[in-house]
Every structure is written in C-alpha cells, then in structure tokens.
Amino acid sequence: MRAIITVVGKDTVGILAKVSTKCADYNVNVIEVTQSILQDLFCMIMLVDISKINTTFAQLSDDMAALGDSQGLKIHTMHEDIFNCMHHI
C-alpha cells in the first residue's frame, strides 16, 4: 500500500527533514520525492510505502496536517486508492 503526501508553503530550512522524520516515526518508507522552490514557495510530492505503518492511516494524515499547521505549511496525505480513483478515466 502506498500514499501520496503533498507539501506546499513558504520555503524554510528543514521542511523535507521534518516530514521525513514524521514518516520514520510511523514506519512509513519514503519511496520517491520531488520538490521545487517556486520563487519563495516550497512544493513537494512524496510517494510513500504505508504497508508497515505502525498507526492508523487516519492518524498519520492528521499528524501530517498538524505538522503543516505548526510550520505554516499545507500538508495533505492521500491513500493511493483514493488518488487512483480520482484520476481514473
């Protein structure tokens, strides 16, 4: 099972580290990362493996959103199944 984590907000030092650390806390493996700095905005998409997650997916999603709120970022976590349904033709 996989999930997509998106992060958008004002660029600051350590965003990738903080999000990756939160993933590690929940035994979520980062598979792939793409990030860009658009002027002063940080934009990142992570593909993560949640097959060995040590909490519920809802808790991971809530904690990522809370991390974003505390850092002035918008962090959204979407299960791969929902992502695939939204983008299926």
Buried (B, 14 or more C-beta within 10 A) or exposed (E): EBBBBBBBBEBEEEBBEBBBEBBEEBBBBBEEBEEEEEEEEBBBBBBBBBEEBEBEBEEBBEBBBEBBEEBEBEBEBBBBEEBEEEEEE
